[in-house]
Amino acid sequence: MPRPRRKRPPVKVPAVIYFKKAKNEKGNRQSCVYAECTMSGTVVGPIWSHTDGAIKKSVSDLTRKCDCPARFHQPREYVGARIVKTT
């Protein structure tokens, strides 16, 4: 009788999140986020805004486009000043 396959733990690679400002399509400077894989050096961005949703989207895009063997990327290091409006 064959042994049941054990699930492997998902491989998670740390990612560096950069908070910057860049020019958009209209030429206006706007807050944006870039994500970089620490293993392969792949960079994804700009994702406009400094919100939690922008960070999640940049990490998700990085996981899809990166060539490293990771199944997931996790934001571990943050570079730059994060600007989030509070009401």
C-alpha positions in Angstrom: 0.0 0.0 0.0 1.5 3.4 -1.0 2.3 6.0 1.6 0.1 9.1 1.5 2.0 12.1 0.2 2.9 14.7 2.7 2.2 18.3 1.9 5.3 20.5 1.6 5.3 23.8 3.5 5.0 26.7 1.1 8.3 28.4 0.3 8.1 32.0 1.3 10.7 34.5 0.1 11.1 38.0 1.7 10.4 41.0 -0.4 11.6 44.6 0.0 8.8 47.3 -0.4 9.9 50.7 -1.7 7.7 53.8 -1.1 8.4 56.4 -3.7 7.0 59.1 -5.9 6.9 58.8 -9.7 5.3 60.5 -12.7 2.1 59.0 -13.9 0.8 58.9 -17.5 -0.3 62.5 -17.2 3.0 63.7 -15.9 1.9 64.3 -12.3 4.1 63.1 -9.4 2.2 60.6 -7.4 2.9 58.1 -4.5 3.7 54.6 -5.6 5.0 51.3 -4.4 7.7 49.0 -5.9 8.4 45.4 -4.7 11.7 43.6 -5.1 12.5 39.9 -4.5 15.5 39.4 -2.3 16.4 36.1 -4.0 16.3 37.0 -7.7 16.3 40.8 -7.7 13.1 41.0 -9.8 11.4 44.4 -9.3 7.7 45.1 -9.9 6.0 48.5 -10.0 4.9 51.2 -9.9 1.7 50.4 -8.1 0.0 53.7 -7.4 -0.7 54.6 -3.8 0.8 53.7 -0.4 -2.1 51.8 1.0 -2.2 48.3 2.3 -4.0 47.2 -0.9 -1.2 48.6 -3.1 1.4 46.7 -1.0 -0.6 43.4 -1.4 -1.0 44.0 -5.1 2.7 44.6 -5.6 3.6 41.5 -3.7 1.0 39.5 -5.7 2.4 40.8 -9.0 5.9 40.0 -7.8 5.0 36.4 -7.1 3.4 36.0 -10.6 6.4 37.6 -12.5 9.4 36.4 -10.4 11.6 33.5 -11.6 12.6 32.3 -8.2 11.3 29.0 -6.8 9.1 30.7 -4.2 5.4 30.0 -4.1 4.8 33.3 -2.1 6.6 36.5 -1.3 6.2 38.3 2.0 7.0 41.9 2.6 9.7 42.0 5.2 11.6 45.2 4.7 10.2 48.7 4.0 12.3 51.5 2.5 11.2 55.1 2.3 8.5 57.1 3.9 5.0 55.8 3.7 2.3 58.5 3.1 -1.2 57.6 4.0 -4.0 60.1 4.4 -6.1 59.7 7.6 -9.5 61.2 7.9 
